[in-house]
Structure formats: structure tokens, C-alpha cells
């Protein structure tokens, strides 16, 4: 992995953790998701127009289909994740989703994209995935009752969707040469359309979300696309098998923000998984030459 790609991922990690912090404060559901998707479309429209003027964008039926597919996958991600949280504990669903997603993405990249990551990258990815699992509460299963089957299934399903949109979007920005800005903006347009029926049925909830959490909505609308555009840019020049595990460093950043800003958890307890994730990232950077 180049230093440029690493810089993109680290910047994306801090931005990703920040918008997740805002999202947690808002405690929003599908209506809030529709709200910040629409706001993202509006906020990034000038940038899309500027890009189309600077570098004319050829949008044909194939490009539209690829963007539509990305919209479906990202909407499905939010939907499955939310249902998982309703079916079981956060400490069950979240580590399964964030741990299996990168793992499956690496396997998919090897099988579908022909990537052959060095052994050091695979070991580094394993350290990161294990760190995510422990940091997000996976280690607490042994002290708790057996998790419900629906929670486990939803967690695994979310991981499958994460891997799917990672591979889909990688193909979009490399093989299809779709600009990351256009792909993300188009995806938000698609999500706005797909979630519109839900928002229209819950107009009172929508008005309340805007009244009480407009700042959070605007913050997420600005930062959510920015973080993913940086990731997509890194995907243009770096294999999925390097990016998928490394971008989970955002979970570490979010955990540190939770400790410092929200008083969540103990720094001492979270040091071992933090060290595991840091070591994993170092291994990926050191062994991350493109195949």
C-alpha cells in the first residue's frame, strides 16, 4: 500500500468515525437516513457539476445500471444492519458484520478479481479483523448467554452485504472508470428514491428529525460521502485485499472518540485490540505492494 493510499484511509477513518458519532447522537432510523441522503445529493451537486464541466462524464445505460446496483446494495446494508439491531444485541451484530465483511471481501477479491495478496497482508488483515471483533464486544460472548440465531444471521448477512458493495464499487471505479464522486453521488440519489416511500409515510417523524437533529443531519450528509469518496479513491489504486481490512481502522478511531468524548468503556480494556489493529495496519503497509 502506498503512503498516498494510507493517507486517504486514515483521513477517511477519522471522518467516518466523526459522522458515526453524529449519527449515534441523532439515533436516526430509515427516515433520518433518507434525510441525510437527500441532503448529500444537494450538498455535493455543485461538485458533481464542476467535475462534469472539468472532465465531461459519459453516462450511459451501463453506468446507470452500475450506480443503481450500488444504491441497492448500500440501502440493503443499512436495512439489514438495522433489523439486526432490533433482533439482537449490538455486541453480537456489530462485530460479526465488521469482522466478516472485510474477511469475505478479501476472499471475494482473490476469487473474483484475481488478487494475490502477500502473506504479510493476509496476516495483517487477520490482526485487524480480530481487533475489530474484540473491540466491538465480540469477546463478551463467552460471559453472556448464547446469542439469538436471528442476531447471528443478521450479523453475517450484513457482513456479506459489506463485502458485496466493496467488490461492486471496486469494479465500478477501476474496470468501469466511474469517478468516485459520481459513484457516491449517484448512489445517494438512488438511496433517496428507494427510501422516499418510507419518508413519505412518516412525515411527522421526518419533521421531528429535521427540527431536533438538523445539525447532525447536515454533518452526516457532508462527512458520510467524503469518507467513502476517499475510500473509493484508494480502491482505484490499491487492491481490495489491502483496503477492506485496513479501512476498519475507523472502528478504532470511533472507539477512542467514544472513550474521550462520550465516556464509553475503559481505555485499558481497549488497548490490546487497538495494538492488534495497529500491528495489522503496519503489516499491510509494509507488505502492500500491488500484485
Secondary structure, DSSP 8 states (H G I E B T S, - for coil): --HHHHHHHHHHHHHHHHHHHHHHHHT--HHHHHHHHHHHHHHHHHHHHHHHHHS-----HHHHHHHHHHHHHHHHHHHHHHHHHHHS-HHHHHHHHHHHHHHHHHHHHHHHS-----HHHHHHHHHHHHHHHHHTTGGGGGGS----HHHHHHHHHHHHHHHHHHHHHHHHHTTS---HHHHHHHHHHHHHHHHHHHHHHTHHHHHHHHHHHHHHHHHHHHHHHHHHHHHHHHHHHS-HHHHHHHTTHHHHHHHHHHHHHH--S-HHHHHHHHHHHHHHHHHHHHH----
